[in-house]
């Protein structure tokens, strides 16, 4: 039989913060790359410019979709962390109430 996986709630919160920071870093790097390419494309014309414009639009669409996936994932990690923390607090309150009743008996 396999052992249960135990993940401290704080680790989930840290993972969410790390993921969010990495997502922001990726967005920053994409902006730098886009700026670099936009500067270079200013000198292009004709078929080169048309090809770049079409590919740039595909790139933008893909980048926006990837960003949305990242935002959704970061939100899910945050929601899971909050949910686990709330469940732990409820459990501790229930244990505390049970312990208090047992001490009175």
Secondary structure, DSSP 8 states (H G I E B T S, - for coil): --------HHHHHHHHHHHHHHHHHHHHHHHHHHHHHHHHHTT--HHHHHHHHHHHHHHHHHHHHHHHHHHHHHHHHHHHHHHHHHHHHHHHHHHHHHHHHHHH-
